[in-house]
Amino acid sequence: MTRATPVGRLAAILFGVALISLVSACGSSAPSPENTLSVLAGSELKDLEPMLPDIQAATGVKLVPTYIGTLEGADSIAGGADADVAWFANAKYLSLLPAAASRIVASNQIMLSPVVIGVKQSVAQSFGWAGNPNVSWKDIESHAADGSFHFAMTNPAASNSGLTALIGVASALSGSSDAIDAGTIDSDAMKGFFKGQTVTAGSSGFLADTYVREQGTVDGIINYESVLMGLNAGGQLKEQLDIIYPAEGIVTADYPMILLNAAKKTAYDKVVAYLRSPDVQKRIMTDTARRPAVPGVPLDSRFPTTTLIELPYPSQLDTIDALISTYLDEFRKPASAIFVLDLSGSMAGDRLSSLQTALNALTGTDTSLTGQFTHFHANETVTIITFSSTVLDQRDFTIDDTQPDSPDMQAIRDYVDGLEAGGATAIYDALEQAYTTVQTDEATNPDRLYSIVLMTDGENNSGSDADAFTAAYDALPDAARNVHTFPIFFGDSSLADMQAIADLTGGQLFDAKSASLLAIFKQIRGYQ
C-alpha cells in the first residue's frame, strides 16, 4: 500500500524550505519593521504563499502569516492579539464581535470564492443534477435525508467554509429571502440535510485531502469553489466532481485584507494596491481558482457565466452562535471522541497538570468565545484510554447534559483529576486498543463521527512497535481505517513517529511544543 503525504502538507514543507533559502539569500536586505506586516490568516490562504516573495519584491513589504481558524482568530483579535493585519475568508463574524470590530482600521476585498458543493459525476447523473441549473439545497437535503447521498463538510466552529455553508443551507432551507434568525430555521430540514454528512474536518484543505483519501465512500464535498476546482485539476480523483451552484443561492467568501494597526497603513496600502492590480488579480485567478474582486477583470473559461444568487448573512452575532451550537448539538451526527493518554513516569508534575487542565476545559469550564464551541457536545461519547508500560484503563462517558456543572461533565473532571503518572510508554498497544474499540462500536453504532486523539510525551519503549501496529491497522475493515488519529507532538515524543501515525491514519499532527495543550485540544475539537 502506498501512503502519500497529503498535498497541502507537502506544499507547506516545500514552501518552508524555499522561504528559508530566500531569507538566507536576502541577508541584511530584510525589510524594516515598518515594512513588515504580521498577518493572522485563515489556513486556506496557504496556497498564496508562493506569491509572498513577489509581494515583497514589488512593494518592499514582507508579510509574515500565522495561520489560525476563523473564530479562533476573531477571539484572538478581540482579546488584543498583536497583529498588524487579519486576512480570513470573510470578516462578517469578526465585524459582528464588538471588541474585534473596534480594531478594524481598513478593509479591502482581495478575491472571491463561493461555497458550493461538488458531486461525483456518476451521482449527479443518477439524481438528474448533471448540467441542471435548477438543483436546489432542498434537492440535496432530500437525498441526504433518505440516506442516498453522503458528503464531507468542515466544522463551522473551526473553519469558515463550514460556517459559510451552514449559514447558506440554513437560509435556503428556511424558505425566506431575509437573513435567518432563530425563529426561521427549519430544524427538521437541517437534521435531514446533515444526516448525509459523514466526514468532518477543521480546515478546508484537510477536508480536501480527506475526500481524496476516502472518495470511495463519499458522494460529494461542500467547500470553496476554488478548492473543488483544484481537486478536479489535481489528478487524484477517480471521478471528477460536478460543481453545483444551488438555485436558492450561495454565500461567497470575499477574503478581505483587514488593517488592525493604523501605524502600518502605508505598508498595508502598498500590498492592497498590488494585490488588487489587474495583472495580479489575473494571477490569483489562474493560480488559485479564486474569482477576481476587482470589476473589469474577466473570468477565465473555467468559471460558469451564470449570475450567482447571494444569500443574506445574519446581522446578529447571537444568531450565528446559536446556529453553530445547534449544529454541533442537534443537527449533525453525534461524535465519538477517543482520547489515548500517556501516563508514563515522564508525565508527572507540570505535564500531567497541563493535560488535566486541557481536558477539563472541554467540560465547559472554558468560557472564552472558542470555548463555547469546543466543549463536549450533546449525545457525544467520550472514551479515555490511559497507558504507560501497558494499557492501564478505558473509561467511557456519555454526554446528555452539556452544562458545565452537570453530572456528565463532572464525571469526566473527577476521572481526569484522579489520573496519576508512572511507568514506561506503550504507545502502539494503546493505539491498537483504540482502533479495536472503534471497530466494535462502529458495528453497533455506524451513524456517528469517530476520531482518535493521541497525546504522548515520549517515544515508544514498551509493548508492540510501529510495524506491528501498521499491520493491525491494515487488517481493519474500511470503516475503521477511515477513522483518523490526531497525534500531539509534546514533551520528548518523536516527531517522526507522530507524523507517521498521522500519515498512516489520515490524521493531522498538532504541535504542543509551540502552543499550550489547552490550545491544541481546542484546535483538535474542530476535527471531531
Wavefront OBJ file of the C-alpha trace (Angstrom):
o trace
v 0.000 0.000 0.000
v 1.365 3.414 -0.997
v 0.990 6.144 1.581
v 1.342 9.586 0.035
v 1.970 12.764 2.017
v -1.195 14.961 1.701
v -0.835 17.647 -0.929
v -1.345 20.517 1.482
v 1.297 19.298 3.938
v 3.841 18.647 1.189
v 3.278 22.078 -0.309
v 3.799 23.704 3.063
v 7.041 21.792 3.612
v 8.385 22.707 0.187
v 7.432 26.332 0.661
v 9.113 26.383 4.063
v 12.357 25.182 2.512
v 12.079 27.794 -0.209
v 11.306 30.563 2.250
v 14.293 29.683 4.433
v 16.501 29.838 1.343
v 15.006 33.189 0.387
v 15.542 34.687 3.815
v 19.122 33.425 3.877
v 19.780 34.895 0.448
v 18.343 38.272 1.416
v 20.619 38.586 4.434
v 20.919 42.189 5.548
v 18.348 43.383 2.966
v 15.451 42.268 5.184
v 12.678 44.891 5.296
v 12.437 47.342 8.176
v 9.797 46.842 10.907
v 7.527 49.449 9.334
v 7.592 47.392 6.125
v 6.801 44.087 7.832
v 3.175 43.086 8.383
v 2.281 40.319 10.822
v -0.821 38.612 9.459
v -3.395 36.463 11.243
v -4.588 34.359 8.316
v -7.020 31.565 7.590
v -5.322 28.279 6.750
v -6.960 28.274 3.304
v -4.637 31.146 2.352
v -1.573 28.895 2.421
v -1.924 28.496 -1.342
v -0.886 32.153 -1.697
v 2.472 31.549 -0.017
v 4.345 31.286 -3.360
v 3.325 34.906 -4.002
v 4.904 36.277 -0.812
v 8.390 36.809 -2.328
v 6.817 38.611 -5.296
v 4.730 40.814 -2.989
v 7.891 41.742 -1.095
v 9.857 42.386 -4.291
v 7.112 44.609 -5.764
v 6.143 46.555 -2.644
v 9.086 46.252 -0.264
v 6.647 44.851 2.320
v 7.121 41.446 3.922
v 4.035 39.509 5.023
v 4.570 37.153 7.973
v 1.495 34.901 8.267
v 0.330 32.992 11.320
v -2.448 30.568 10.430
v -5.464 30.305 12.679
v -9.127 29.285 12.477
v -11.701 31.967 11.686
v -13.488 32.011 15.053
v -10.254 31.425 16.941
v -8.771 34.344 15.056
v -11.744 36.573 15.843
v -11.454 35.620 19.504
v -7.731 36.374 19.428
v -8.237 39.777 17.802
v -10.973 40.663 20.276
v -8.554 39.751 23.047
v -5.936 42.195 21.738
v -3.723 39.913 19.630
v -0.560 41.687 18.486
v -1.125 41.517 14.727
v -0.979 44.187 12.042
v -3.396 42.563 9.599
v -6.156 39.943 9.591
v -6.873 38.007 6.413
v -9.668 35.453 6.555
v -12.128 34.152 4.008
v -14.599 36.718 5.260
v -14.836 39.302 8.022
v -18.540 39.097 8.730
v -18.229 37.259 12.054
v -15.259 39.424 13.028
v -17.209 42.611 12.308
v -20.116 41.453 14.499
v -17.856 40.885 17.509
v -17.692 44.323 19.195
v -14.203 44.055 20.678
v -12.812 42.827 17.345
v -14.794 45.230 15.153
v -13.414 48.195 17.074
v -9.910 47.266 15.904
v -10.715 47.356 12.175
v -8.949 50.338 10.595
v -9.470 49.460 6.921
v -10.722 46.524 4.865
v -10.384 45.646 1.177
v -11.687 42.627 -0.736
v -8.899 40.718 -2.468
v -10.614 37.776 -4.216
v -13.886 35.825 -4.259
v -14.898 32.187 -3.910
v -18.450 30.951 -3.330
v -19.009 27.970 -1.035
v -20.728 25.359 -3.187
v -20.955 21.586 -3.498
v -19.009 19.179 -5.689
v -20.791 15.932 -6.553
v -19.312 12.863 -8.239
v -20.342 12.897 -11.884
v -21.985 9.462 -11.707
v -24.015 10.529 -8.665
v -25.007 13.829 -10.267
v -26.175 11.959 -13.358
v -28.180 9.418 -11.362
v -30.004 12.210 -9.486
v -30.612 14.293 -12.607
v -28.307 17.022 -11.344
v -25.733 16.971 -14.158
v -25.961 20.191 -16.154
v -29.149 21.112 -14.291
v -29.162 24.775 -13.156
v -32.273 24.216 -11.027
v -30.724 21.869 -8.449
v -31.531 23.258 -5.015
v -30.284 22.829 -1.474
v -33.687 21.240 -0.832
v -32.972 18.636 -3.519
v -29.686 17.847 -1.804
v -31.442 17.681 1.575
v -33.948 15.178 0.195
v -31.236 12.722 -0.872
v -29.183 13.282 2.282
v -32.222 12.645 4.488
v -33.097 9.344 2.799
v -29.508 8.095 3.062
v -28.731 8.115 -0.666
v -26.221 10.996 -0.573
v -23.191 11.340 1.698
v -20.955 14.392 1.793
v -17.964 15.975 3.500
v -18.031 19.426 5.141
v -15.804 21.253 7.608
v -16.807 22.013 11.177
v -18.384 25.508 11.215
v -16.927 26.161 14.675
v -13.421 25.807 13.238
v -13.495 26.617 9.528
v -15.057 29.426 7.531
v -16.115 27.151 4.664
v -18.221 25.111 7.091
v -19.666 28.208 8.764
v -20.464 29.770 5.400
v -22.092 26.544 4.204
v -24.108 26.210 7.414
v -25.448 29.753 7.070
v -26.229 29.258 3.386
v -28.028 25.948 3.913
v -29.998 27.299 6.886
v -31.039 30.339 4.866
v -32.016 28.273 1.802
v -33.971 25.664 3.754
v -35.815 28.340 5.750
v -37.651 29.353 2.590
v -37.183 33.034 3.384
v -35.336 35.654 1.355
v -34.420 37.504 4.543
v -31.446 36.836 6.774
v -32.121 33.950 9.127
v -32.869 34.315 12.803
v -33.609 31.731 15.457
v -37.295 31.671 14.516
v -36.860 30.967 10.807
v -34.523 27.959 10.956
v -36.209 24.743 9.800
v -34.746 22.288 12.315
v -36.257 19.177 10.705
v -34.859 20.085 7.289
v -31.458 20.867 8.797
v -31.376 17.498 10.571
v -32.294 15.806 7.303
v -29.575 17.650 5.417
v -26.808 16.856 7.896
v -27.839 13.223 8.124
v -25.779 13.000 4.942
v -22.596 14.438 6.456
v -20.201 11.549 7.029
v -16.872 13.415 7.020
v -15.861 16.467 9.050
v -12.626 18.456 9.352
v -11.158 21.538 10.950
v -9.953 23.168 7.719
v -10.931 23.248 4.061
v -7.517 21.928 2.977
v -7.629 18.954 5.337
v -11.177 18.229 4.163
v -9.987 18.126 0.547
v -7.147 15.750 1.453
v -9.585 13.551 3.376
v -12.015 13.497 0.469
v -9.239 12.242 -1.805
v -8.377 9.540 0.716
v -11.991 8.455 1.282
v -13.541 9.242 -2.107
v -14.776 5.672 -2.463
v -17.264 6.157 0.381
v -18.306 9.802 -0.070
v -20.546 11.183 -2.837
v -19.694 14.865 -2.588
v -17.921 17.664 -0.763
v -19.009 21.149 0.321
v -16.122 23.577 0.051
v -14.887 26.684 -1.692
v -15.336 26.683 -5.455
v -11.571 27.159 -5.727
v -10.865 24.013 -3.686
v -13.290 21.943 -5.766
v -11.681 23.175 -8.989
v -8.289 22.304 -7.513
v -9.486 18.774 -6.755
v -10.700 18.334 -10.329
v -7.377 19.579 -11.693
v -5.197 17.703 -9.198
v -5.157 14.287 -10.841
v -6.016 12.428 -7.621
v -9.718 11.855 -8.173
v -11.043 8.610 -9.562
v -14.096 10.520 -10.687
v -14.450 14.216 -11.477
v -16.779 16.452 -9.483
v -19.725 18.302 -10.978
v -19.708 21.686 -9.255
v -23.274 22.615 -8.345
v -24.432 26.140 -7.553
v -27.771 25.573 -5.771
v -30.673 27.546 -7.163
v -31.685 29.227 -3.893
v -28.241 30.813 -3.740
v -24.885 30.602 -2.022
v -22.667 32.622 0.331
v -19.402 33.927 -1.109
v -16.090 34.355 0.673
v -14.544 37.691 -0.275
v -11.166 37.378 1.509
v -10.874 40.920 2.870
v -7.443 42.070 3.969
v -8.109 43.936 7.217
v -5.780 46.505 8.747
v -5.653 46.329 12.553
v -2.595 48.501 13.213
v -3.081 52.048 11.967
v 0.679 52.687 12.187
v 1.202 50.206 9.339
v -1.282 51.787 6.926
v 1.351 52.842 4.380
v 2.688 49.303 4.076
v -0.853 47.893 4.053
v -1.929 50.239 1.244
v 1.037 49.162 -0.878
v 0.162 45.491 -0.515
v -3.543 46.042 -1.186
v -2.816 48.130 -4.293
v -0.523 45.382 -5.588
v -2.982 42.551 -4.891
v -5.891 44.413 -6.476
v -3.983 45.379 -9.627
v -5.474 43.699 -12.745
v -2.399 41.604 -13.552
v -2.156 40.233 -10.005
v -5.896 39.596 -9.890
v -5.477 37.505 -13.036
v -2.563 35.634 -11.463
v -4.589 34.898 -8.330
v -7.410 33.586 -10.522
v -5.040 31.443 -12.583
v -3.017 30.088 -9.663
v -5.734 29.605 -7.021
v -9.025 29.377 -8.968
v -10.493 32.269 -6.993
v -12.518 34.904 -8.777
v -11.223 38.478 -9.117
v -12.622 41.016 -6.662
v -11.886 43.955 -8.961
v -14.504 44.913 -11.586
v -13.314 44.705 -15.150
v -11.096 41.638 -14.745
v -12.924 38.984 -16.796
v -13.431 35.430 -15.562
v -11.478 32.759 -17.378
v -13.162 29.812 -19.098
v -13.194 27.576 -16.006
v -15.931 29.611 -14.340
v -19.621 29.495 -15.249
v -21.006 32.772 -16.533
v -24.304 32.376 -14.662
v -25.010 35.150 -12.189
v -24.892 33.700 -8.673
v -27.598 34.495 -6.134
v -26.068 35.664 -2.868
v -27.867 34.532 0.280
v -28.022 37.028 3.167
v -25.643 36.714 6.093
v -27.149 37.061 9.606
v -26.746 40.503 11.127
v -26.816 39.319 14.741
v -23.898 37.572 16.455
v -26.304 35.665 18.720
v -27.990 34.127 15.672
v -24.709 32.783 14.316
v -23.550 31.482 17.696
v -26.880 29.742 18.291
v -26.767 28.206 14.803
v -23.279 26.817 15.380
v -24.205 25.419 18.794
v -27.395 23.824 17.474
v -25.485 22.279 14.579
v -22.984 20.710 16.990
v -25.591 19.522 19.499
v -28.540 18.627 17.282
v -28.168 18.855 13.502
v -25.071 16.827 12.698
v -24.407 13.203 13.567
v -23.227 12.681 17.155
v -19.497 12.323 17.755
v -17.477 9.595 19.408
v -14.161 11.042 20.601
v -11.446 8.694 21.854
v -8.552 10.194 23.831
v -5.450 7.994 24.163
v -3.404 9.485 27.006
v 0.172 8.822 28.093
v 0.559 8.431 31.866
v 4.186 7.267 31.829
v 6.573 8.498 34.526
v 7.796 11.443 32.469
v 4.264 12.902 32.552
v 4.463 13.501 36.308
v 4.261 17.087 37.514
v 3.579 20.010 35.193
v 2.938 17.860 32.125
v 0.136 15.917 33.792
v -1.268 19.136 35.238
v -1.335 20.675 31.752
v -3.137 17.625 30.397
v -5.716 17.727 33.183
v -6.316 21.455 32.642
v -6.784 20.964 28.897
v -9.231 18.075 29.243
v -11.211 19.774 31.988
v -11.615 22.845 29.764
v -13.551 20.650 27.307
v -16.169 20.015 30.006
v -17.426 23.576 29.698
v -15.157 25.363 32.143
v -13.588 27.426 29.323
v -15.875 30.443 28.899
v -13.978 32.053 26.001
v -15.561 32.594 22.567
v -13.985 29.413 21.221
v -14.623 27.545 24.468
v -18.381 27.757 23.928
v -17.997 25.619 20.803
v -15.168 23.264 21.781
v -16.745 21.705 24.861
v -18.137 18.180 24.662
v -21.480 18.176 22.830
v -24.896 16.652 23.381
v -25.082 12.934 22.522
v -21.299 12.735 22.276
v -19.483 9.743 23.706
v -16.060 10.390 25.205
v -13.691 7.475 25.702
v -10.452 7.896 27.649
v -7.789 5.204 27.246
v -4.771 5.618 29.519
v -1.435 3.865 29.154
v 2.085 3.657 30.495
v 4.017 0.357 30.298
v 0.718 -1.238 29.213
v -2.825 -0.087 28.648
v -3.996 0.980 32.099
v -7.678 1.732 31.793
v -10.533 2.539 29.449
v -13.422 4.664 30.632
v -16.498 5.682 28.604
v -18.665 8.754 29.209
v -21.901 9.831 27.512
v -22.875 13.488 27.382
v -26.597 14.087 27.814
v -26.360 17.389 29.671
v -23.795 19.878 28.315
v -23.969 22.295 31.251
v -20.553 22.621 32.952
v -21.993 21.651 36.342
v -23.922 18.639 35.028
v -23.184 15.157 36.398
v -21.977 14.147 32.895
v -19.306 16.825 32.762
v -18.401 16.454 36.427
v -17.821 12.714 35.954
v -15.158 13.445 33.329
v -13.466 16.022 35.553
v -13.453 13.648 38.512
v -11.811 10.944 36.422
v -9.257 13.275 34.858
v -8.328 14.824 38.197
v -7.566 11.359 39.549
v -5.020 10.442 36.868
v -1.512 9.572 38.093
v 1.744 9.090 36.180
v 4.303 6.255 36.332
v 5.915 3.567 34.187
v 7.133 3.252 30.586
v 5.445 4.131 27.266
v 3.409 1.619 25.224
v 2.060 3.917 22.519
v 1.146 1.335 19.908
v -0.586 -1.062 22.304
v -2.856 1.770 23.420
v -3.474 2.964 19.867
v -4.333 -0.557 18.756
v -6.878 -0.779 21.586
v -8.408 2.499 20.417
v -8.951 1.079 16.929
v -10.316 -2.157 18.351
v -12.800 -0.032 20.292
v -13.730 1.868 17.137
v -14.264 -1.362 15.217
v -16.533 -2.737 17.940
v -18.501 0.499 18.339
v -18.970 1.015 14.604
v -20.530 -2.427 14.305
v -23.428 -1.337 16.529
v -23.323 2.458 16.047
v -22.183 3.180 12.471
v -24.018 6.506 12.287
v -21.510 8.514 14.328
v -18.425 10.655 13.651
v -15.427 8.833 15.153
v -11.969 10.279 15.903
v -8.897 9.418 17.983
v -6.555 11.833 19.774
v -3.122 10.549 20.837
v -1.203 12.512 23.474
v 2.240 11.240 24.471
v 5.344 12.973 25.769
v 7.833 10.199 24.963
v 8.919 7.559 22.486
v 7.525 4.040 22.423
v 9.626 1.795 24.699
v 7.194 -0.916 25.745
v 4.834 -3.356 24.045
v 4.371 -3.664 20.283
v 6.212 -1.497 17.758
v 5.186 0.653 14.803
v 5.362 -2.222 12.312
v 3.041 -4.356 14.428
v 0.558 -1.503 14.741
v 0.677 -0.853 10.996
v -0.101 -4.489 10.286
v -3.018 -4.431 12.738
v -4.315 -1.173 11.254
v -4.105 -2.511 7.695
v -6.163 -5.554 8.732
v -9.059 -3.387 9.948
v -12.254 -3.014 7.913
v -12.526 0.079 5.716
v -14.809 1.955 8.122
v -12.330 1.670 10.998
v -9.363 2.626 8.802
v -11.247 5.792 7.854
v -11.109 6.951 11.471
v -8.255 9.430 11.814
v -5.757 9.727 14.641
v -4.616 13.225 15.619
v -1.250 12.891 17.415
v 0.060 15.674 19.621
v 3.795 16.398 19.457
v 4.571 17.090 23.105
v 7.426 16.794 25.594
v 10.035 14.309 24.362
v 7.852 12.493 21.853
v 9.260 11.589 18.450
v 8.229 13.959 15.679
v 8.875 11.261 13.068
v 6.772 8.686 14.924
v 3.901 11.082 15.492
v 3.940 12.219 11.865
v 3.981 8.598 10.693
v 0.859 7.849 12.743
v -0.912 10.885 11.291
v 0.068 9.913 7.745
v -0.934 6.273 8.214
v -4.379 7.065 9.574
v -5.148 10.185 7.548
v -4.973 12.431 10.616
v -3.025 15.590 11.307
v -0.113 16.286 13.635
v -0.508 19.058 16.217
v 2.486 20.737 17.840
v 2.116 21.359 21.584
v 5.731 22.455 21.860
v 4.845 25.837 20.374
v 1.367 26.161 21.916
v -0.342 25.096 25.118
v -2.052 21.731 25.392
v -5.291 23.633 26.009
v -4.944 25.488 22.686
v -4.096 22.244 20.882
v -7.034 20.306 22.340
v -9.361 23.130 21.308
v -7.957 23.056 17.768
v -8.410 19.300 17.540
v -12.050 19.651 18.578
v -12.598 21.248 15.190
v -11.763 17.883 13.614
v -14.036 15.792 15.848
l 1 2 3 4 5 6 7 8 9 10 11 12 13 14 15 16 17 18 19 20 21 22 23 24 25 26 27 28 29 30 31 32 33 34 35 36 37 38 39 40 41 42 43 44 45 46 47 48 49 50 51 52 53 54 55 56 57 58 59 60 61 62 63 64 65 66 67 68 69 70 71 72 73 74 75 76 77 78 79 80 81 82 83 84 85 86 87 88 89 90 91 92 93 94 95 96 97 98 99 100 101 102 103 104 105 106 107 108 109 110 111 112 113 114 115 116 117 118 119 120 121 122 123 124 125 126 127 128 129 130 131 132 133 134 135 136 137 138 139 140 141 142 143 144 145 146 147 148 149 150 151 152 153 154 155 156 157 158 159 160 161 162 163 164 165 166 167 168 169 170 171 172 173 174 175 176 177 178 179 180 181 182 183 184 185 186 187 188 189 190 191 192 193 194 195 196 197 198 199 200 201 202 203 204 205 206 207 208 209 210 211 212 213 214 215 216 217 218 219 220 221 222 223 224 225 226 227 228 229 230 231 232 233 234 235 236 237 238 239 240 241 242 243 244 245 246 247 248 249 250 251 252 253 254 255 256 257 258 259 260 261 262 263 264 265 266 267 268 269 270 271 272 273 274 275 276 277 278 279 280 281 282 283 284 285 286 287 288 289 290 291 292 293 294 295 296 297 298 299 300 301 302 303 304 305 306 307 308 309 310 311 312 313 314 315 316 317 318 319 320 321 322 323 324 325 326 327 328 329 330 331 332 333 334 335 336 337 338 339 340 341 342 343 344 345 346 347 348 349 350 351 352 353 354 355 356 357 358 359 360 361 362 363 364 365 366 367 368 369 370 371 372 373 374 375 376 377 378 379 380 381 382 383 384 385 386 387 388 389 390 391 392 393 394 395 396 397 398 399 400 401 402 403 404 405 406 407 408 409 410 411 412 413 414 415 416 417 418 419 420 421 422 423 424 425 426 427 428 429 430 431 432 433 434 435 436 437 438 439 440 441 442 443 444 445 446 447 448 449 450 451 452 453 454 455 456 457 458 459 460 461 462 463 464 465 466 467 468 469 470 471 472 473 474 475 476 477 478 479 480 481 482 483 484 485 486 487 488 489 490 491 492 493 494 495 496 497 498 499 500 501 502 503 504 505 506 507 508 509 510 511 512 513 514 515 516 517 518 519 520 521 522 523 524 525 526 527 528
